[in-house]
Amino acid sequence: MAFQTMSHPSTPTDIIVNKKARHDYTVLETLEAGLVLKGTEVKAIRQNKVQIREAYVRVENGEAWLLNAHIEEYSHGNIFNHKPVIPRKLLLHRREIAHLYDQSAVSGNTLIPLRLYWKNSRVKVEIGVCRGKAQHDKRQDLKKQDADREMKRALSAARRQ
């Protein structure tokens, strides 16, 4: 009897998406970064025990850090289990870190993690250079989404006839 091995897809698979970020901020550009994790953190992420709603990215001393990301303790961990909320280092090239630093120095810009995903069995984070939206911008986005939804409904209803 031969063993079947699971092949890991090369296409990214979302772990979690920060929907609040797209609602509250206008995303100016995005960047992919690796994430330094311990084994128990990866196992907890596999169980979807992660939350990035309040997380943000800061560049300090030539290094990029993911702050306020909550990864629950691994349920079967031992005394070497990780702490849920600690700064986690992001893996980026030096020029990418310098670019992020320059973008975050611009008044009104902030660095927000938009999503965590699997890519070639590694956890990646998509960082967005974002600018906060005003309340009227949020309302316009909601109106546009409602109009798009109504248009799709009308098109699907017309196709059925």
VMD Tcl script that builds the backbone (N, CA, C; Angstrom):
set m [mol new atoms 483]
animate dup $m
set s [atomselect $m all]
$s set {name element resname resid chain x y z} {
  {N N MET 1 A 0.849 -1.179 0.000}
  {CA C MET 1 A 0.000 0.000 0.000}
  {C C MET 1 A 0.891 1.237 0.000}
  {N N ALA 2 A 0.661 2.144 -0.910}
  {CA C ALA 2 A 1.469 3.355 -1.028}
  {C C ALA 2 A 0.826 4.481 -0.226}
  {N N PHE 3 A 1.687 5.314 0.324}
  {CA C PHE 3 A 1.202 6.462 1.069}
  {C C PHE 3 A 0.965 7.613 0.112}
  {N N GLN 4 A -0.114 8.323 0.353}
  {CA C GLN 4 A -0.403 9.502 -0.445}
  {C C GLN 4 A 0.099 10.732 0.297}
  {N N THR 5 A 0.848 11.551 -0.389}
  {CA C THR 5 A 1.323 12.783 0.232}
  {C C THR 5 A 0.437 13.932 -0.206}
  {N N MET 6 A 0.213 14.824 0.723}
  {CA C MET 6 A -0.584 16.009 0.405}
  {C C MET 6 A 0.327 17.027 -0.257}
  {N N SER 7 A -0.062 17.488 -1.409}
  {CA C SER 7 A 0.728 18.524 -2.063}
  {C C SER 7 A 0.225 19.882 -1.594}
  {N N HIS 8 A 1.155 20.765 -1.321}
  {CA C HIS 8 A 0.790 22.107 -0.896}
  {C C HIS 8 A 0.612 22.974 -2.129}
  {N N PRO 9 A -0.532 23.625 -2.237}
  {CA C PRO 9 A -0.751 24.469 -3.411}
  {C C PRO 9 A 0.167 25.682 -3.380}
  {N N SER 10 A 0.597 26.100 -4.544}
  {CA C SER 10 A 1.453 27.283 -4.614}
  {C C SER 10 A 0.630 28.566 -4.603}
  {N N THR 11 A -0.683 28.440 -4.763}
  {CA C THR 11 A -1.532 29.625 -4.715}
  {C C THR 11 A -1.785 29.998 -3.259}
  {N N PRO 12 A -1.793 31.295 -2.950}
  {CA C PRO 12 A -2.012 31.715 -1.575}
  {C C PRO 12 A -3.405 31.345 -1.074}
  {N N THR 13 A -3.465 30.899 0.175}
  {CA C THR 13 A -4.715 30.552 0.824}
  {C C THR 13 A -4.875 31.448 2.042}
  {N N ASP 14 A -5.953 32.213 2.081}
  {CA C ASP 14 A -6.159 33.155 3.181}
  {C C ASP 14 A -6.365 32.444 4.503}
  {N N ILE 15 A -5.719 32.972 5.537}
  {CA C ILE 15 A -5.943 32.525 6.902}
  {C C ILE 15 A -6.978 33.449 7.531}
  {N N ILE 16 A -6.698 34.742 7.436}
  {CA C ILE 16 A -7.608 35.745 7.971}
  {C C ILE 16 A -7.457 37.030 7.168}
  {N N VAL 17 A -8.568 37.726 6.963}
  {CA C VAL 17 A -8.574 38.983 6.224}
  {C C VAL 17 A -9.053 40.082 7.165}
  {N N ASN 18 A -8.364 41.203 7.173}
  {CA C ASN 18 A -8.707 42.339 8.009}
  {C C ASN 18 A -9.714 43.220 7.265}
  {N N LYS 19 A -11.004 42.884 7.378}
  {CA C LYS 19 A -12.047 43.623 6.664}
  {C C LYS 19 A -12.200 45.040 7.192}
  {N N LYS 20 A -11.945 45.220 8.477}
  {CA C LYS 20 A -12.065 46.547 9.084}
  {C C LYS 20 A -11.073 47.528 8.464}
  {N N ALA 21 A -9.889 47.029 8.089}
  {CA C ALA 21 A -8.873 47.905 7.494}
  {C C ALA 21 A -9.365 48.487 6.179}
  {N N ARG 22 A -9.954 47.672 5.325}
  {CA C ARG 22 A -10.442 48.167 4.027}
  {C C ARG 22 A -11.625 49.112 4.210}
  {N N HIS 23 A -12.372 48.953 5.300}
  {CA C HIS 23 A -13.502 49.836 5.569}
  {C C HIS 23 A -13.035 51.182 6.114}
  {N N ASP 24 A -12.058 51.165 7.016}
  {CA C ASP 24 A -11.626 52.381 7.688}
  {C C ASP 24 A -10.509 53.132 6.965}
  {N N TYR 25 A -9.813 52.447 6.045}
  {CA C TYR 25 A -8.655 53.056 5.407}
  {C C TYR 25 A -8.721 52.910 3.891}
  {N N THR 26 A -8.084 53.854 3.200}
  {CA C THR 26 A -7.861 53.741 1.769}
  {C C THR 26 A -6.477 53.130 1.603}
  {N N VAL 27 A -6.391 52.010 0.893}
  {CA C VAL 27 A -5.119 51.324 0.715}
  {C C VAL 27 A -4.402 51.936 -0.486}
  {N N LEU 28 A -3.231 52.510 -0.239}
  {CA C LEU 28 A -2.459 53.172 -1.285}
  {C C LEU 28 A -1.567 52.182 -2.036}
  {N N GLU 29 A -0.955 51.243 -1.306}
  {CA C GLU 29 A -0.144 50.199 -1.931}
  {C C GLU 29 A -0.014 49.034 -0.962}
  {N N THR 30 A 0.349 47.869 -1.492}
  {CA C THR 30 A 0.493 46.678 -0.661}
  {C C THR 30 A 1.870 46.063 -0.865}
  {N N LEU 31 A 2.271 45.277 0.127}
  {CA C LEU 31 A 3.579 44.642 0.115}
  {C C LEU 31 A 3.474 43.315 0.863}
  {N N GLU 32 A 4.135 42.289 0.350}
  {CA C GLU 32 A 4.127 40.975 0.991}
  {C C GLU 32 A 5.351 40.835 1.888}
  {N N ALA 33 A 5.150 40.291 3.089}
  {CA C ALA 33 A 6.253 40.089 4.022}
  {C C ALA 33 A 6.126 38.720 4.669}
  {N N GLY 34 A 7.262 38.137 4.990}
  {CA C GLY 34 A 7.281 36.913 5.769}
  {C C GLY 34 A 7.127 37.263 7.235}
  {N N LEU 35 A 6.907 36.263 8.067}
  {CA C LEU 35 A 6.647 36.480 9.481}
  {C C LEU 35 A 7.470 35.487 10.284}
  {N N VAL 36 A 8.219 35.968 11.280}
  {CA C VAL 36 A 9.009 35.089 12.137}
  {C C VAL 36 A 8.080 34.552 13.216}
  {N N LEU 37 A 7.890 33.236 13.246}
  {CA C LEU 37 A 6.976 32.602 14.188}
  {C C LEU 37 A 7.636 31.419 14.876}
  {N N LYS 38 A 7.136 31.098 16.063}
  {CA C LYS 38 A 7.550 29.885 16.759}
  {C C LYS 38 A 6.630 28.751 16.301}
  {N N GLY 39 A 7.020 27.529 16.606}
  {CA C GLY 39 A 6.237 26.370 16.190}
  {C C GLY 39 A 4.825 26.364 16.743}
  {N N THR 40 A 4.671 26.751 18.020}
  {CA C THR 40 A 3.327 26.749 18.602}
  {C C THR 40 A 2.457 27.839 17.986}
  {N N GLU 41 A 3.084 28.932 17.529}
  {CA C GLU 41 A 2.315 29.986 16.867}
  {C C GLU 41 A 1.772 29.487 15.526}
  {N N VAL 42 A 2.596 28.760 14.790}
  {CA C VAL 42 A 2.157 28.213 13.502}
  {C C VAL 42 A 1.015 27.222 13.722}
  {N N LYS 43 A 1.127 26.390 14.754}
  {CA C LYS 43 A 0.064 25.418 15.030}
  {C C LYS 43 A -1.226 26.111 15.427}
  {N N ALA 44 A -1.134 27.184 16.188}
  {CA C ALA 44 A -2.328 27.939 16.566}
  {C C ALA 44 A -2.938 28.610 15.342}
  {N N ILE 45 A -2.087 29.095 14.423}
  {CA C ILE 45 A -2.597 29.708 13.190}
  {C C ILE 45 A -3.304 28.659 12.346}
  {N N ARG 46 A -2.780 27.443 12.307}
  {CA C ARG 46 A -3.447 26.366 11.572}
  {C C ARG 46 A -4.838 26.077 12.129}
  {N N GLN 47 A -5.034 26.353 13.420}
  {CA C GLN 47 A -6.353 26.177 14.045}
  {C C GLN 47 A -7.203 27.449 13.929}
  {N N ASN 48 A -6.746 28.431 13.155}
  {CA C ASN 48 A -7.430 29.717 12.964}
  {C C ASN 48 A -7.639 30.472 14.275}
  {N N LYS 49 A -6.653 30.430 15.152}
  {CA C LYS 49 A -6.718 31.127 16.439}
  {C C LYS 49 A -5.898 32.411 16.369}
  {N N VAL 50 A -6.184 33.239 15.361}
  {CA C VAL 50 A -5.422 34.461 15.136}
  {C C VAL 50 A -6.373 35.611 14.860}
  {N N GLN 51 A -5.963 36.830 15.266}
  {CA C GLN 51 A -6.778 38.019 15.085}
  {C C GLN 51 A -5.850 39.192 14.795}
  {N N ILE 52 A -6.097 39.914 13.701}
  {CA C ILE 52 A -5.248 41.054 13.320}
  {C C ILE 52 A -6.042 42.352 13.191}
  {N N ARG 53 A -7.217 42.401 13.755}
  {CA C ARG 53 A -8.074 43.572 13.604}
  {C C ARG 53 A -7.430 44.845 14.163}
  {N N GLU 54 A -6.780 44.758 15.303}
  {CA C GLU 54 A -6.166 45.929 15.938}
  {C C GLU 54 A -4.663 46.010 15.678}
  {N N ALA 55 A -4.139 45.172 14.804}
  {CA C ALA 55 A -2.694 45.112 14.567}
  {C C ALA 55 A -2.235 46.242 13.655}
  {N N TYR 56 A -0.956 46.552 13.769}
  {CA C TYR 56 A -0.330 47.541 12.895}
  {C C TYR 56 A 1.147 47.205 12.762}
  {N N VAL 57 A 1.817 47.869 11.831}
  {CA C VAL 57 A 3.239 47.621 11.561}
  {C C VAL 57 A 4.021 48.878 11.900}
  {N N ARG 58 A 5.174 48.678 12.517}
  {CA C ARG 58 A 6.062 49.799 12.840}
  {C C ARG 58 A 7.473 49.443 12.387}
  {N N VAL 59 A 8.179 50.431 11.858}
  {CA C VAL 59 A 9.574 50.251 11.440}
  {C C VAL 59 A 10.447 50.936 12.483}
  {N N GLU 60 A 11.329 50.145 13.122}
  {CA C GLU 60 A 12.235 50.662 14.143}
  {C C GLU 60 A 13.616 50.067 13.941}
  {N N ASN 61 A 14.641 50.891 13.983}
  {CA C ASN 61 A 16.042 50.450 13.896}
  {C C ASN 61 A 16.305 49.561 12.684}
  {N N GLY 62 A 15.722 49.907 11.556}
  {CA C GLY 62 A 15.954 49.137 10.337}
  {C C GLY 62 A 15.254 47.788 10.296}
  {N N GLU 63 A 14.285 47.556 11.178}
  {CA C GLU 63 A 13.521 46.314 11.195}
  {C C GLU 63 A 12.029 46.640 11.226}
  {N N ALA 64 A 11.239 45.798 10.596}
  {CA C ALA 64 A 9.783 45.972 10.593}
  {C C ALA 64 A 9.169 44.991 11.590}
  {N N TRP 65 A 8.219 45.475 12.374}
  {CA C TRP 65 A 7.595 44.669 13.421}
  {C C TRP 65 A 6.074 44.707 13.286}
  {N N LEU 66 A 5.456 43.558 13.482}
  {CA C LEU 66 A 3.994 43.451 13.538}
  {C C LEU 66 A 3.598 43.524 15.003}
  {N N LEU 67 A 2.822 44.534 15.350}
  {CA C LEU 67 A 2.439 44.761 16.738}
  {C C LEU 67 A 0.941 44.564 16.910}
  {N N ASN 68 A 0.538 44.133 18.097}
  {CA C ASN 68 A -0.867 43.946 18.494}
  {C C ASN 68 A -1.574 42.812 17.758}
  {N N ALA 69 A -0.857 41.961 17.070}
  {CA C ALA 69 A -1.493 40.784 16.471}
  {C C ALA 69 A -1.681 39.754 17.574}
  {N N HIS 70 A -2.862 39.175 17.646}
  {CA C HIS 70 A -3.184 38.227 18.718}
  {C C HIS 70 A -3.219 36.816 18.142}
  {N N ILE 71 A -2.269 35.995 18.567}
  {CA C ILE 71 A -2.269 34.576 18.219}
  {C C ILE 71 A -2.445 33.818 19.524}
  {N N GLU 72 A -3.585 33.157 19.665}
  {CA C GLU 72 A -3.873 32.442 20.911}
  {C C GLU 72 A -2.821 31.394 21.194}
  {N N GLU 73 A -2.686 31.063 22.480}
  {CA C GLU 73 A -1.762 29.995 22.847}
  {C C GLU 73 A -2.249 28.691 22.238}
  {N N TYR 74 A -1.295 27.857 21.849}
  {CA C TYR 74 A -1.621 26.558 21.265}
  {C C TYR 74 A -2.235 25.673 22.341}
  {N N SER 75 A -3.352 25.040 22.030}
  {CA C SER 75 A -4.106 24.286 23.030}
  {C C SER 75 A -3.324 23.099 23.598}
  {N N HIS 76 A -2.440 22.507 22.811}
  {CA C HIS 76 A -1.669 21.355 23.282}
  {C C HIS 76 A -0.223 21.733 23.595}
  {N N GLY 77 A 0.019 23.023 23.801}
  {CA C GLY 77 A 1.370 23.485 24.086}
  {C C GLY 77 A 1.790 23.149 25.506}
  {N N ASN 78 A 3.080 23.313 25.768}
  {CA C ASN 78 A 3.593 23.029 27.107}
  {C C ASN 78 A 4.168 24.315 27.699}
  {N N ILE 79 A 5.161 24.220 28.558}
  {CA C ILE 79 A 5.705 25.410 29.206}
  {C C ILE 79 A 6.408 26.332 28.224}
  {N N PHE 80 A 6.727 25.833 27.035}
  {CA C PHE 80 A 7.390 26.643 26.023}
  {C C PHE 80 A 6.404 27.296 25.055}
  {N N ASN 81 A 5.133 27.296 25.431}
  {CA C ASN 81 A 4.113 27.925 24.592}
  {C C ASN 81 A 4.391 29.429 24.488}
  {N N HIS 82 A 3.954 30.039 23.400}
  {CA C HIS 82 A 4.199 31.465 23.154}
  {C C HIS 82 A 3.199 32.334 23.901}
  {N N LYS 83 A 3.511 33.629 24.001}
  {CA C LYS 83 A 2.580 34.606 24.560}
  {C C LYS 83 A 1.696 35.102 23.430}
  {N N PRO 84 A 0.409 35.374 23.706}
  {CA C PRO 84 A -0.525 35.736 22.625}
  {C C PRO 84 A -0.194 37.041 21.899}
  {N N VAL 85 A 0.167 38.092 22.634}
  {CA C VAL 85 A 0.392 39.391 21.999}
  {C C VAL 85 A 1.835 39.824 22.269}
  {N N ILE 86 A 2.697 39.612 21.288}
  {CA C ILE 86 A 4.088 40.053 21.375}
  {C C ILE 86 A 4.466 40.655 20.025}
  {N N PRO 87 A 5.482 41.517 19.988}
  {CA C PRO 87 A 5.945 42.021 18.684}
  {C C PRO 87 A 6.535 40.871 17.871}
  {N N ARG 88 A 6.133 40.779 16.604}
  {CA C ARG 88 A 6.633 39.718 15.725}
  {C C ARG 88 A 7.367 40.364 14.562}
  {N N LYS 89 A 8.580 39.876 14.306}
  {CA C LYS 89 A 9.430 40.456 13.282}
  {C C LYS 89 A 8.925 40.084 11.896}
  {N N LEU 90 A 8.966 41.063 10.986}
  {CA C LEU 90 A 8.597 40.839 9.598}
  {C C LEU 90 A 9.865 40.672 8.768}
  {N N LEU 91 A 9.813 39.764 7.815}
  {CA C LEU 91 A 10.954 39.490 6.966}
  {C C LEU 91 A 10.801 40.235 5.646}
  {N N LEU 92 A 11.632 41.243 5.464}
  {CA C LEU 92 A 11.611 42.076 4.271}
  {C C LEU 92 A 13.045 42.408 3.872}
  {N N HIS 93 A 13.226 42.775 2.611}
  {CA C HIS 93 A 14.527 43.251 2.154}
  {C C HIS 93 A 14.770 44.658 2.713}
  {N N ARG 94 A 16.021 45.028 2.791}
  {CA C ARG 94 A 16.408 46.316 3.360}
  {C C ARG 94 A 15.746 47.471 2.612}
  {N N ARG 95 A 15.695 47.392 1.292}
  {CA C ARG 95 A 15.094 48.490 0.523}
  {C C ARG 95 A 13.577 48.544 0.750}
  {N N GLU 96 A 12.938 47.396 0.977}
  {CA C GLU 96 A 11.497 47.389 1.266}
  {C C GLU 96 A 11.224 48.018 2.629}
  {N N ILE 97 A 12.085 47.722 3.599}
  {CA C ILE 97 A 11.930 48.326 4.930}
  {C C ILE 97 A 12.115 49.839 4.839}
  {N N ALA 98 A 13.112 50.276 4.069}
  {CA C ALA 98 A 13.350 51.712 3.903}
  {C C ALA 98 A 12.150 52.379 3.231}
  {N N HIS 99 A 11.569 51.694 2.234}
  {CA C HIS 99 A 10.386 52.226 1.549}
  {C C HIS 99 A 9.209 52.346 2.516}
  {N N LEU 100 A 8.992 51.316 3.338}
  {CA C LEU 100 A 7.908 51.368 4.322}
  {C C LEU 100 A 8.133 52.491 5.325}
  {N N TYR 101 A 9.376 52.656 5.738}
  {CA C TYR 101 A 9.689 53.732 6.689}
  {C C TYR 101 A 9.365 55.094 6.079}
  {N N ASP 102 A 9.761 55.291 4.827}
  {CA C ASP 102 A 9.471 56.553 4.145}
  {C C ASP 102 A 7.967 56.778 4.012}
  {N N GLN 103 A 7.230 55.722 3.671}
  {CA C GLN 103 A 5.782 55.848 3.498}
  {C C GLN 103 A 5.085 56.135 4.831}
  {N N SER 104 A 5.577 55.519 5.917}
  {CA C SER 104 A 4.935 55.734 7.215}
  {C C SER 104 A 5.259 57.114 7.781}
  {N N ALA 105 A 6.353 57.720 7.311}
  {CA C ALA 105 A 6.722 59.052 7.783}
  {C C ALA 105 A 5.824 60.138 7.184}
  {N N VAL 106 A 5.162 59.831 6.069}
  {CA C VAL 106 A 4.243 60.788 5.451}
  {C C VAL 106 A 3.046 60.982 6.370}
  {N N SER 107 A 2.679 62.232 6.592}
  {CA C SER 107 A 1.588 62.550 7.502}
  {C C SER 107 A 0.276 61.911 7.021}
  {N N GLY 108 A -0.406 61.213 7.921}
  {CA C GLY 108 A -1.685 60.582 7.603}
  {C C GLY 108 A -1.572 59.144 7.164}
  {N N ASN 109 A -0.366 58.669 6.835}
  {CA C ASN 109 A -0.195 57.280 6.409}
  {C C ASN 109 A 0.066 56.378 7.607}
  {N N THR 110 A -0.402 55.158 7.507}
  {CA C THR 110 A -0.146 54.152 8.527}
  {C C THR 110 A 0.037 52.798 7.847}
  {N N LEU 111 A 0.721 51.890 8.505}
  {CA C LEU 111 A 0.988 50.563 7.963}
  {C C LEU 111 A 0.090 49.563 8.676}
  {N N ILE 112 A -0.773 48.906 7.913}
  {CA C ILE 112 A -1.783 48.013 8.466}
  {C C ILE 112 A -1.641 46.639 7.818}
  {N N PRO 113 A -1.684 45.544 8.608}
  {CA C PRO 113 A -1.733 44.212 7.989}
  {C C PRO 113 A -3.135 43.966 7.422}
  {N N LEU 114 A -3.210 43.662 6.133}
  {CA C LEU 114 A -4.498 43.477 5.482}
  {C C LEU 114 A -4.979 42.028 5.544}
  {N N ARG 115 A -4.029 41.088 5.478}
  {CA C ARG 115 A -4.418 39.684 5.564}
  {C C ARG 115 A -3.207 38.824 5.886}
  {N N LEU 116 A -3.481 37.670 6.470}
  {CA C LEU 116 A -2.487 36.614 6.663}
  {C C LEU 116 A -2.881 35.484 5.739}
  {N N TYR 117 A -1.890 34.847 5.120}
  {CA C TYR 117 A -2.198 33.755 4.204}
  {C C TYR 117 A -1.029 32.789 4.123}
  {N N TRP 118 A -1.341 31.585 3.646}
  {CA C TRP 118 A -0.339 30.554 3.414}
  {C C TRP 118 A 0.175 30.697 1.998}
  {N N LYS 119 A 1.490 30.624 1.830}
  {CA C LYS 119 A 2.096 30.619 0.512}
  {C C LYS 119 A 3.277 29.649 0.578}
  {N N ASN 120 A 3.176 28.555 -0.158}
  {CA C ASN 120 A 4.200 27.500 -0.129}
  {C C ASN 120 A 4.471 27.046 1.299}
  {N N SER 121 A 3.431 26.782 2.048}
  {CA C SER 121 A 3.450 26.314 3.438}
  {C C SER 121 A 4.191 27.263 4.375}
  {N N ARG 122 A 4.208 28.543 4.059}
  {CA C ARG 122 A 4.765 29.568 4.937}
  {C C ARG 122 A 3.689 30.627 5.185}
  {N N VAL 123 A 3.717 31.214 6.369}
  {CA C VAL 123 A 2.753 32.261 6.690}
  {C C VAL 123 A 3.298 33.588 6.175}
  {N N LYS 124 A 2.494 34.264 5.382}
  {CA C LYS 124 A 2.845 35.575 4.842}
  {C C LYS 124 A 1.813 36.590 5.329}
  {N N VAL 125 A 2.231 37.834 5.382}
  {CA C VAL 125 A 1.326 38.910 5.759}
  {C C VAL 125 A 1.361 39.959 4.646}
  {N N GLU 126 A 0.185 40.427 4.258}
  {CA C GLU 126 A 0.086 41.493 3.275}
  {C C GLU 126 A -0.058 42.811 4.033}
  {N N ILE 127 A 0.937 43.681 3.843}
  {CA C ILE 127 A 0.954 44.969 4.533}
  {C C ILE 127 A 0.439 46.029 3.576}
  {N N GLY 128 A -0.437 46.878 4.077}
  {CA C GLY 128 A -0.951 47.972 3.269}
  {C C GLY 128 A -0.474 49.313 3.795}
  {N N VAL 129 A -0.026 50.157 2.888}
  {CA C VAL 129 A 0.236 51.554 3.239}
  {C C VAL 129 A -1.116 52.242 3.087}
  {N N CYS 130 A -1.664 52.705 4.210}
  {CA C CYS 130 A -3.059 53.155 4.223}
  {C C CYS 130 A -3.173 54.589 4.719}
  {N N ARG 131 A -4.255 55.211 4.296}
  {CA C ARG 131 A -4.617 56.546 4.772}
  {C C ARG 131 A -6.056 56.462 5.267}
  {N N GLY 132 A -6.328 57.038 6.424}
  {CA C GLY 132 A -7.651 56.966 7.031}
  {C C GLY 132 A -8.727 57.611 6.178}
  {N N LYS 133 A -9.904 57.009 6.170}
  {CA C LYS 133 A -11.034 57.559 5.429}
  {C C LYS 133 A -11.853 58.466 6.340}
  {N N ALA 134 A -12.441 59.480 5.760}
  {CA C ALA 134 A -13.394 60.317 6.478}
  {C C ALA 134 A -14.743 59.598 6.489}
  {N N GLN 135 A -15.632 60.032 7.370}
  {CA C GLN 135 A -16.929 59.363 7.517}
  {C C GLN 135 A -17.728 59.396 6.210}
  {N N HIS 136 A -17.690 60.515 5.473}
  {CA C HIS 136 A -18.463 60.598 4.228}
  {C C HIS 136 A -17.894 59.654 3.163}
  {N N ASP 137 A -16.583 59.397 3.193}
  {CA C ASP 137 A -15.990 58.440 2.250}
  {C C ASP 137 A -16.508 57.032 2.521}
  {N N LYS 138 A -16.648 56.698 3.801}
  {CA C LYS 138 A -17.162 55.371 4.167}
  {C C LYS 138 A -18.597 55.210 3.671}
  {N N ARG 139 A -19.394 56.283 3.815}
  {CA C ARG 139 A -20.789 56.223 3.365}
  {C C ARG 139 A -20.864 56.063 1.852}
  {N N GLN 140 A -19.990 56.769 1.129}
  {CA C GLN 140 A -19.980 56.643 -0.330}
  {C C GLN 140 A -19.606 55.230 -0.746}
  {N N ASP 141 A -18.646 54.619 -0.057}
  {CA C ASP 141 A -18.263 53.239 -0.366}
  {C C ASP 141 A -19.429 52.281 -0.147}
  {N N LEU 142 A -20.180 52.489 0.949}
  {CA C LEU 142 A -21.336 51.634 1.213}
  {C C LEU 142 A -22.414 51.810 0.149}
  {N N LYS 143 A -22.645 53.046 -0.286}
  {CA C LYS 143 A -23.629 53.296 -1.344}
  {C C LYS 143 A -23.207 52.617 -2.645}
  {N N LYS 144 A -21.917 52.687 -2.958}
  {CA C LYS 144 A -21.404 52.058 -4.174}
  {C C LYS 144 A -21.559 50.535 -4.101}
  {N N GLN 145 A -21.273 49.950 -2.936}
  {CA C GLN 145 A -21.436 48.510 -2.773}
  {C C GLN 145 A -22.901 48.105 -2.938}
  {N N ASP 146 A -23.813 48.889 -2.358}
  {CA C ASP 146 A -25.242 48.595 -2.498}
  {C C ASP 146 A -25.680 48.684 -3.959}
  {N N ALA 147 A -25.195 49.702 -4.668}
  {CA C ALA 147 A -25.555 49.859 -6.079}
  {C C ALA 147 A -25.013 48.692 -6.908}
  {N N ASP 148 A -23.781 48.282 -6.641}
  {CA C ASP 148 A -23.202 47.136 -7.354}
  {C C ASP 148 A -23.994 45.859 -7.085}
  {N N ARG 149 A -24.389 45.685 -5.839}
  {CA C ARG 149 A -25.160 44.496 -5.462}
  {C C ARG 149 A -26.507 44.473 -6.185}
  {N N GLU 150 A -27.186 45.611 -6.234}
  {CA C GLU 150 A -28.474 45.705 -6.924}
  {C C GLU 150 A -28.309 45.447 -8.419}
  {N N MET 151 A -27.229 45.946 -9.005}
  {CA C MET 151 A -26.979 45.738 -10.427}
  {C C MET 151 A -26.747 44.251 -10.715}
  {N N LYS 152 A -25.991 43.584 -9.850}
  {CA C LYS 152 A -25.755 42.149 -10.045}
  {C C LYS 152 A -27.038 41.347 -9.914}
  {N N ARG 153 A -27.890 41.744 -8.963}
  {CA C ARG 153 A -29.184 41.058 -8.796}
  {C C ARG 153 A -30.040 41.222 -10.042}
  {N N ALA 154 A -30.076 42.449 -10.564}
  {CA C ALA 154 A -30.890 42.709 -11.765}
  {C C ALA 154 A -30.356 41.918 -12.961}
  {N N LEU 155 A -29.032 41.837 -13.102}
  {CA C LEU 155 A -28.450 41.074 -14.208}
  {C C LEU 155 A -28.747 39.577 -14.079}
  {N N SER 156 A -28.635 39.049 -12.863}
  {CA C SER 156 A -28.911 37.615 -12.686}
  {C C SER 156 A -30.385 37.308 -12.884}
  {N N ALA 157 A -31.267 38.233 -12.504}
  {CA C ALA 157 A -32.700 38.048 -12.713}
  {C C ALA 157 A -33.020 38.080 -14.206}
  {N N ALA 158 A -32.342 38.956 -14.950}
  {CA C ALA 158 A -32.568 39.042 -16.394}
  {C C ALA 158 A -32.057 37.792 -17.102}
  {N N ARG 159 A -30.986 37.203 -16.610}
  {CA C ARG 159 A -30.443 35.989 -17.229}
  {C C ARG 159 A -31.352 34.791 -17.024}
  {N N ARG 160 A -32.040 34.766 -15.890}
  {CA C ARG 160 A -32.923 33.633 -15.592}
  {C C ARG 160 A -34.144 33.618 -16.494}
  {N N GLN 161 A -34.542 34.757 -17.019}
  {CA C GLN 161 A -35.778 34.824 -17.828}
  {C C GLN 161 A -35.539 34.396 -19.238}
}
mol reanalyze $m
mol bondsrecalc $m
mol representation Tube
mol addrep $m
